[in-house]
């Protein structure tokens, strides 16, 4: 093509190098999201939400969350935490099995929502969002605290200390800490131990 759109500067650099494009022909236009979102709908239970394609290169975060939920429920019974996994893909059956195992230890802890047409309604009921990229932007627009985590890494709770770096790569956690159970658990603990006002 004579003109190309990239979603971030690092994607622009990659495609210029990989496909030998003229840098002047590549325009960076970052993802945008609708900021007209419904008001938060409080609940007595703390609701964690994650959303992504559930494919081989994008399913690590929801898998880690499903595996962590029994411990989170045990460590924070007063919050009655729940996890909603939004998305479909080739790993859906594996995620359903991970959810089944979590629910066998902590009944009702994980809900597999599948494909969702009104993500804003889901986010209006969320207290914590865990994920990356556009889905994380949508959560931020809804005023939901975000833990940045993807197959590429785990940047932890998004705040003023890591916002600039996250913005530079369009929030995919590229180059962050490895995404594993303990890194993600510690990031979540920061929000789970915070008051509703602090979150």
N, C-alpha and C positions, 0 to 999 in steps of 0.2 A: 504494500500500500504506500501511497505517497504521504499520507498523514497517519499517525498512530497516537492513540491515547493510552497512557499508563496511569495506574492508580496511586503510584508513589515514586519518589526519586530513585529508590533502590530498584524498583521494577524497571524504570526507565534505563538505568545503568545496565541492568541485566540484558534487556532486549536489544539495546544498542550494541553491546558487546557480542551477544549470542547470534543475533541476526544481521549484524553489520549494517545497522541503520544509521542514517545521518541524524545526529542528536537534535539538529534544528527541526527535524520533521516529527519529533516525538513531543507531545504536549502532556504535561502532568495535570490531571484533573482528579483530585482525591474523591473518595466515596462521599456521598451525601446521604443524609437520612431525614425523614420527616420528624420535625420537632413538635408537631401538634399531637401530643400524646395524652391519653386519659390520665386522670388523677390516680395516685396510688390507692389500692384497695387493701387496707390492713386486714390482718388475720392474727389469731392467737398463735398460729404455727409460723415458724421461720421458713420461708420458701426460697430455695435455691433453684435457679434455672440455668440450663446450658442449651445452646442451639448451634448446630453445625451440620454439614454434610456428614453422614456416618459412613465414610469410605475409608480405604486403607491408609490414606495420608491425613485424615482429619478426625479420626475416632478416638484418639488417645485420651483427650480431656474428658469426654463423657464416660469412657471406660474407667479411668482413674476415680472419677466422682462416684460411680456406682460401687466400686470396690471400697471406697472410703466411707460411704454412708452408714454402715453398721457402727463403725467407730464414732463417727460424728453424733449419731443418735445416742450412743452409750455415754459419750463425754458431755453431751448437752441435752439431757432429757427435758429440762425445763423449757427449752425452745421448741420441742416437738418438731425437729427439722424434717423437711421433705425436699426431694429433688425431682424436678421435671426435666426430662430429656426431650428436646425438640429436634426433629430431623429424620431423614430416611437415607438409605444408601446400602451398599453391599455388606456393611457390618451390622445391619439392623438386627439380624437374628442373634449374633453374638452379644449385642448390647441388651437384647431382651433377656438372654440367659443371665447376664451379669446383674440385671435388675431383679430377676427372679431370685437369684442367690442372696442379694441384699435384702429383699423383702422376706426371705425365709428366716433371716436373723433379726430384722427390724420391720415387722409388718407395716405396709403402707408407706415405706420410706421413699420408694422410687416409682415414678410414673413415666411410662414411655408414651409421649404425646404424638409421635409420628410427625407427619407433615401438618403444618399449621398455617392457615391463611391470614389470621389476624395476630401477628406477633406482638403488636402493641397491647392487645388485651392480655396476653400472657405476661408481658413485662409490667403491666399495671398491678399484677398480683405477685411480683417478684420482690424479694428483700435483698438478694445477692445474685449477681449474674457472674457466671464463670465461662469464659470463652475468649474469642479473638476477632479481629478484623471487623467487618461490617456489623456482625451481630453485637460486638462489644460497643460499637458506636451507637447502635439503636438502643442498647441498654443505658448508655450514658445520657442519651437524649431523653430517656424516660426517667432520669434521676436515680437510677439504680446503681449502687456501688458495684464496681467491676473488679474481678480477679482475672488478669490476663493470663490465659493458658491455652496452648495449642500443641500440636505435634512438634512444632519448632522450638518450644521452650515454655518457661513459666516466668513471667515478669512480676508476679505477685499482685497485690492490691494496687490499682492504678491511682496514683496521687501525684503531687507536684514533684516528687523525686524521680519519677520515671516517665512522666508524661511526654517530655520533649523527645526522648529516644523512641518512645512508642509511636508518636506522630510521624517521625521521619520514615518509618517503615510501614505506616498505615495499620498499625496494631496487630501484626501477626505473631509477635514474640520471637521474631528471627534474631538469633544471637543472644537470647536470654538464658537464664539458668535452665538446665535440663528439666523437662516436665516429668516428675516422678511423684509417687505417693507422698513422700515426706515434704517436698517443696510445696506441693499444692495444699497439703494439710495445714502447714504452718501459715500459708497465706490466708486460708479460710479462717483459721483460728483468730487471726487479727480482727476479722469482721464478726465472727461468732461471739467473741468476748466483748465486743463493743456494744454500747447502748444503741437503741434504735435511732436516737438523735445523732449519735456519732457516725453511724453508718450513713 
